[in-house]
Structures are given as structure tokens and as C-alpha cells.
Amino acid sequence: MPSLVSRKRLARRAFTLIELLVVISIIGLLIGLTLPAVQKIREAANRLSCTNNLKQLGLAVHNYESNMNVLPTYGYYDPNAPTVNYPSTFDDGLGGLNPQGPKQQLAGWGYQLLPYIEQEPLWRGGGGTDRTSAIYNIAGTPNRMFRCPSRGSARIFTLPLTQVYPQPNNPGTGLPLWGSAPQNQIGVAQTDYAANGGEFPGDNAAGAFSYITQNNIQGPPASMNPPVRPNLKTFASYKDGQSNTVVIGEKLINRSQVGQAQADDFTGYAASYQVQPSAVNGAVATSGTVRWCGQAPTALNPNPTFVLRAPQPDYSAPTGDGGGAFGSSHPGGVLFVFGDGSVRRVTFGVDKGVFWKICNISDGGAVSDSDYE
């Protein structure tokens, strides 16, 4: 039987209610003090990962240009086409010797770079034995190199097959193109990065890459084998210098609409640039792989419709999309890989005219790092 002294010792070991509340308060205070530090460390890690992704994509662009003697393209541009245009076969017949350029030009720059980021099996169809399975594999396979970790996990958007661009020499759209496959939807892995499209949608002069347009294809588009493909760019096209020209950067999104039908964030990293004649959430739909700096006023057009805009921070709203602009979830600015392979931050408060200059490959304007960092 415990003695009286033992009972007193046991009693002294217990916490009073006040002591317990004090301990809880101290723990809460410590958590409150350490949480911002933890968030800063996490964001620093996310930014480092995002920087590495862009650096690898920039290196892939250089390797592509070195191997193909031209830069990647934005893919096929047709104002009357449905939304997504993936390669029709493993060899779509578009290409050959320069100046025609390399094959596989219908799909976008993200697809064209796959062999240069250790994804050649996926570029070849991911094990798919026919067009249907190959496109499902290519479109729906997430790739961490196209994802900024500050925006969470990889995003898959489900798109109706009727919005997938068919092989031009096959009639119809949607399911008839896919044989007897029962699926009527396709999952597309989205991207947090977009190529610099320059001044204005469809402008083939200012941006980092080139569009493959119906007007730039000599002969019927359905032939799929044009004899000439003009306006394909190389790094020599960057008259302002590779170190002064944006190639790929983070794109603006509406965070509350992630995974839904944002008009400019729903076609996947492998898609070509398209303009959709119908609308998504009340806006004209474009692919998620190209962004623009806007159009500079000129004497002939002092009030352009597509006005200049600087990079913006991501936002959350019940409706809306990125508006074709660059943006980021990182505090302070947007990360870009430049033509020389360096990754730099462009601040949200950058002068719009300065941003226009680094998005235009041959404007002739002088810009220093201090103007935008």
C-alpha cells in the first residue's frame, strides 16, 4: 500500500487546468512563429524546382535546335479548327529536309521537346499500337517538368473528343475518327509553362517560336506533305540577342478554376496552339501552351485591342482565366527561361514596355536585367 509521501508525489505530477492552458498557448505561439518560416522554406524549394524545370526545358530547346536546325513550333494554327491537335501518327509526314523543317510539327512545342527531356518513348506513343491509344497516352501522361509545385499536383482536364483535331485526310471529328473505341472523352495533362508568343495571337514575327498555319503551307493542308514551310525560326532569328529574349515562362491561371474549363488552360502540354470557334466559360478558347505580352501602340494602330500587359500574380475568382498572360504563384514575379538558357525572374511591377521588348525577338530596343528583375 503506497505511503502518504508517495501519494503526495503522485499528486504533484499532475497538471492543473491553468498549467495545461499555458502549455497549449505556448505550443500555439511556437507554431505561429515557425509556420511562416516553414512556408518560406517550402516556397524556396518550390521556386528552385520550378527554376530547374525551366532550365531543363531551355536546354531541351537548344538541343532541339542543334539537332533539327530550327526551333520548335507552337504547332498547327487554324482559326476554324477544334481545340486539340495531337500527332495523327508516329510519323505525321510533315517535314523532311530544310527549309521544310522537322517532322511532328502538328502538335505543340511541349510534344516536340519530349525526346530531349528523356521522354522519347512517350513521344513515340507511350506503347500505343494505334493512333487512338497513342494519343491517349501522349495527351494524358502528366510530366513533372511541366508543373510548378507551388500550384500543387499535376492537373488532368477531361476534354470531349469532338474537340480533338482529326487527321485532315480522315472525314469527321470525334468518335468516328477513333474506330470502335467506346470512349468519348480524353484526359489531357496540363502545363504551368507557356512559350512566348510575342505581341499578338497569330503574329509569326515577334514570338520565340513559329506557327504552322494554313497560309504558310504551300498546297492543300489535307496533303500533309507541304513542299515549303517558310518562317521557321532559329536562334539566329533572335536579333536582339538570346540573353535578351524570353522563350518559355510561367503562365497566369485562375487558381479556383484549376482542373476546370479555363479558356486558356485546358488542352495540355502536348497540344498545338489553336483558336476554338466556340467558347469556354464565355471566352474564346485557346490552348494552354502559348502566352503573349500584348501589342504595342503604333502610329497606324494607337489603341490596339490586345493591349500591353505585364506578368501578374495568380488569382482566385468564381469565373475567369489567365487571359493569355504570363503569371505565377511565386511571390514577387514570374520565372522565365531566356534564349541563352538562363532562368530569371521578371517582377510583377515591370514596365509593360520593357516586358514587350524582352518578348519581341527583334524590336531593337536595349534592355538590362535591372529593368525587370
C-alpha positions in Angstrom: 0.0 0.0 0.0 1.5 3.4 -1.1 2.6 5.7 1.7 1.3 9.2 2.3 4.6 10.6 0.8 4.1 8.6 -2.3 0.6 9.9 -2.7 1.8 13.5 -2.4 4.5 12.9 -5.1 1.9 11.4 -7.4 -0.4 14.4 -6.8 2.4 16.9 -7.6 3.0 15.3 -11.0 -0.5 16.2 -12.3 -1.1 19.4 -14.4 -3.7 21.9 -13.2 -6.1 23.3 -15.8 -4.3 26.6 -15.8 -0.9 24.9 -16.4 -2.4 22.9 -19.3 -3.8 26.0 -20.9 -0.4 27.8 -20.5 1.3 24.9 -22.2 -1.2 24.8 -25.1 -0.8 28.6 -25.5 3.0 28.2 -25.7 2.7 25.4 -28.2 0.3 27.5 -30.3 2.7 30.5 -30.1 5.6 28.4 -31.3 3.6 27.0 -34.2 2.6 30.5 -35.1 6.2 31.7 -35.1 7.6 28.7 -37.0 4.8 28.4 -39.7 5.9 31.4 -41.7 9.4 30.1 -41.7 8.3 26.7 -42.9 6.2 28.3 -45.6 9.2 30.3 -46.8 11.3 27.2 -46.9 8.7 25.3 -48.8 8.3 28.2 -51.3 12.0 28.4 -51.7 12.1 24.7 -52.5 9.2 25.1 -55.0 10.9 28.0 -56.7 14.1 26.1 -57.0 12.2 23.1 -58.5 10.4 25.5 -60.9 13.7 27.1 -61.9 15.2 23.7 -62.6 12.1 22.7 -64.8 12.5 25.8 -66.9 16.3 25.4 -67.2 15.7 21.8 -68.4 13.1 23.0 -70.9 15.5 25.7 -72.1 18.3 23.1 -72.6 15.9 20.9 -74.5 15.1 23.8 -76.8 18.8 24.3 -77.5 19.3 20.5 -78.2 16.3 20.5 -80.4 17.6 23.5 -82.4 21.0 21.9 -82.7 19.6 18.6 -83.9 16.8 19.9 -86.2 18.4 23.2 -87.3 15.2 25.0 -86.5 13.4 25.9 -83.2 10.3 24.1 -82.1 7.0 25.4 -83.3 3.7 26.3 -81.5 2.1 23.7 -83.6 -0.6 24.0 -86.2 -2.7 27.1 -86.1 -6.1 27.2 -87.7 -8.8 29.7 -86.6 -11.5 27.2 -87.6 -10.1 24.1 -86.0 -11.2 22.3 -82.9 -9.2 22.7 -79.8 -6.5 19.9 -79.6 -4.3 18.7 -82.4 -2.0 15.8 -81.4 0.2 13.9 -83.9 -2.0 11.7 -86.1 0.6 9.0 -86.3 4.1 8.5 -85.1 5.3 10.0 -88.4 2.8 12.5 -89.5 4.5 13.2 -92.8 5.1 16.9 -92.0 8.7 17.6 -92.6 11.8 16.5 -94.3 14.9 18.4 -95.2 15.2 22.1 -94.5 13.7 24.6 -95.3 10.7 22.3 -94.7 11.8 21.6 -91.1 11.5 18.6 -88.9 8.6 16.2 -88.7 5.9 16.1 -86.0 5.0 19.8 -86.3 1.3 19.5 -85.8 1.5 19.0 -82.1 2.9 21.8 -79.9 6.4 22.6 -78.6 5.9 20.5 -75.5 5.3 17.4 -77.5 8.2 18.2 -79.8 10.6 18.5 -76.8 9.7 15.1 -75.3 12.7 13.3 -76.8 15.0 16.0 -75.3 13.7 15.6 -71.7 14.2 11.8 -71.6 10.6 11.1 -72.8 11.2 9.6 -76.3 9.1 6.5 -75.6 6.1 8.8 -74.8 6.9 10.9 -77.9 6.6 7.7 -79.9 3.2 6.9 -78.4 3.9 5.5 -75.0 3.5 1.9 -76.1 0.3 2.6 -78.0 -0.1 0.4 -81.1 -2.6 2.5 -83.0 -3.4 6.2 -83.2 -6.2 6.1 -80.6 -4.1 4.5 -77.8 -1.0 6.6 -78.8 -2.9 9.9 -78.5 -4.5 8.8 -75.2 -1.0 8.0 -73.8 0.6 11.2 -75.1 -2.2 13.5 -74.0 -3.0 12.0 -70.6 0.5 11.3 -69.2 1.5 14.0 -66.6 5.1 15.2 -66.7 6.5 16.9 -63.6 8.8 19.1 -65.8 5.7 21.0 -67.0 4.4 21.6 -63.5 5.2 24.3 -60.9 5.0 22.7 -57.5 3.6 25.9 -56.0 0.4 25.2 -57.8 0.0 21.7 -56.4 -0.1 18.3 -58.1 -0.3 17.6 -61.8 -3.6 18.6 -63.4 -5.6 16.4 -65.7 -8.5 18.0 -67.6 -11.1 15.9 -69.3 -11.9 17.1 -72.8 -14.6 15.9 -75.2 -13.1 14.0 -78.2 -15.2 16.2 -80.5 -12.7 19.0 -79.7 -9.7 17.0 -80.8 -8.5 17.9 -84.3 -8.7 15.0 -86.7 -6.3 13.8 -89.3 -7.2 16.0 -92.3 -7.4 13.1 -94.7 -10.0 11.4 -92.4 -13.5 12.7 -92.6 -15.4 13.7 -89.5 -14.4 14.6 -85.9 -14.6 12.9 -82.6 -15.6 9.2 -82.2 -15.8 8.3 -85.9 -12.1 9.1 -86.1 -11.2 6.6 -83.3 -12.7 3.5 -84.7 -14.8 1.4 -82.3 -13.3 2.8 -79.1 -16.2 3.5 -76.6 -14.5 6.5 -75.0 -15.9 9.9 -75.8 -13.5 11.9 -73.7 -9.8 12.3 -73.4 -7.8 13.3 -70.3 -5.1 15.9 -71.0 -2.2 16.7 -68.7 -1.9 20.4 -68.4 1.1 22.7 -68.2 2.1 25.6 -65.9 4.5 26.8 -68.6 3.8 28.5 -71.9 6.0 29.6 -74.8 6.5 33.3 -75.6 4.1 34.1 -78.4 5.2 37.6 -78.8 2.9 40.5 -79.5 -0.4 39.1 -80.7 -2.1 35.7 -81.3 -1.1 34.5 -84.7 1.8 37.0 -85.1 4.6 34.9 -86.6 7.3 37.6 -86.3 7.7 38.6 -82.7 7.5 35.4 -80.7 10.1 32.9 -79.7 8.8 30.1 -82.0 6.8 29.9 -85.2 3.2 29.0 -86.0 2.4 26.4 -88.7 -0.5 28.0 -90.4 -2.7 27.2 -93.3 -1.3 30.3 -95.1 2.3 29.1 -94.5 1.6 25.7 -96.1 2.0 25.6 -99.8 -0.6 23.3 -101.2 -3.7 21.8 -99.7 -3.5 21.3 -96.0 -5.0 17.8 -96.4 -1.9 16.7 -98.4 0.0 16.7 -95.1 3.2 17.0 -97.1 3.9 20.6 -98.0 6.8 21.3 -100.3 7.8 24.5 -98.4 7.4 25.7 -94.8 8.5 29.3 -94.5 9.2 31.4 -91.4 10.6 28.6 -89.2 13.0 30.3 -86.7 16.4 29.5 -85.4 18.3 31.2 -82.6 19.9 33.3 -85.3 16.4 34.9 -85.7 16.8 36.5 -82.2 18.2 39.8 -83.5 18.1 41.3 -80.0 20.2 38.5 -78.6 19.4 35.3 -76.9 20.1 36.7 -73.5 17.5 39.5 -74.1 14.7 37.3 -75.3 12.1 35.3 -73.3 11.5 31.7 -74.6 9.3 29.9 -72.0 7.7 31.2 -68.8 5.0 30.6 -66.2 1.5 31.4 -67.3 -1.3 33.1 -65.4 -4.1 31.0 -64.1 -7.3 31.3 -62.1 -6.4 29.0 -59.2 -10.1 28.5 -58.2 -10.7 27.1 -61.7 -7.8 24.7 -61.8 -8.9 21.4 -63.4 -12.0 23.1 -64.9 -12.6 24.6 -68.3 -10.4 27.7 -68.1 -10.4 29.1 -71.7 -6.6 29.1 -71.9 -5.6 26.3 -69.6 -7.3 23.1 -70.7 -5.6 21.5 -73.7 -2.4 20.0 -72.2 1.3 20.5 -72.6 1.5 18.4 -75.8 -1.2 20.4 -77.6 -0.7 22.7 -80.5 -1.8 26.3 -80.4 -5.4 26.5 -81.6 -8.3 29.0 -81.6 -11.6 27.4 -80.9 -14.6 28.9 -82.7 -16.9 28.0 -79.7 -16.4 29.4 -76.2 -15.4 28.1 -72.8 -16.8 29.9 -69.8 -17.8 32.8 -72.1 -14.3 33.3 -73.5 -12.7 32.4 -76.8 -10.7 29.3 -76.1 -7.0 28.9 -76.9 -4.5 26.3 -75.9 -2.6 26.4 -72.7 0.8 26.3 -74.3 1.3 29.9 -75.6 1.1 33.4 -73.9 1.6 36.9 -75.2 2.9 40.3 -73.9 0.3 42.2 -75.8 0.5 44.6 -78.8 2.5 47.9 -78.6 0.7 51.0 -79.9 1.8 52.3 -83.3 1.1 55.3 -85.4 -1.3 53.2 -87.5 -2.8 51.5 -84.5 -2.6 53.8 -81.5 -5.2 51.8 -79.5 -4.7 48.1 -80.1 -7.3 45.7 -78.9 -4.8 43.3 -77.4 -3.1 45.8 -75.0 0.3 45.5 -73.4 0.3 43.8 -70.0 2.9 42.8 -67.5 3.1 39.4 -65.8 0.6 39.1 -63.0 0.2 37.1 -59.8 -2.2 34.1 -59.9 -5.7 34.9 -58.5 -8.9 33.1 -57.4 -12.3 34.1 -58.7 -15.6 32.3 -59.4 -15.0 32.7 -63.2 -12.3 33.8 -65.5 -9.0 32.6 -66.8 -5.4 33.7 -67.4 -6.4 36.0 -70.3 -3.5 34.7 -72.4 -1.0 36.4 -70.0 2.1 35.3 -68.1 1.7 34.9 -64.3 2.9 33.0 -61.3 2.1 31.7 -57.8 5.6 32.7 -56.7 5.7 35.9 -54.7 7.2 38.9 -56.5 7.4 37.8 -60.1 7.4 35.2 -62.8 10.2 32.8 -63.8 11.3 32.7 -67.4 14.0 30.8 -69.3 15.7 33.1 -71.8 17.3 32.2 -75.1 20.7 31.8 -73.6 19.4 29.2 -71.2 19.4 31.3 -68.1 16.4 31.4 -65.8 15.5 34.9 -64.4 12.6 36.4 -62.5 10.6 39.2 -64.1 8.8 41.2 -61.4 5.0 41.8 -61.4 5.6 45.5 -61.4 7.8 45.5 -64.6 7.1 48.3 -67.0 4.9 47.0 -69.8 7.1 48.4 -72.5 10.1 46.7 -71.0 8.3 43.4 -70.9 7.2 43.9 -74.5 10.9 44.3 -75.5 12.0 41.0 -73.9 9.1 39.2 -75.5 10.0 40.5 -79.0 12.9 38.8 -80.7 13.8 41.7 -83.0 12.4 45.0 -81.7 15.9 46.6 -81.5 15.4 48.0 -78.0 18.1 47.8 -75.4 17.1 46.2 -72.0 19.2 45.4 -69.0 18.5 42.9 -66.2 17.8 45.7 -63.7 14.9 46.9 -65.8 12.8 43.9 -65.0 14.3 41.9 -62.1 
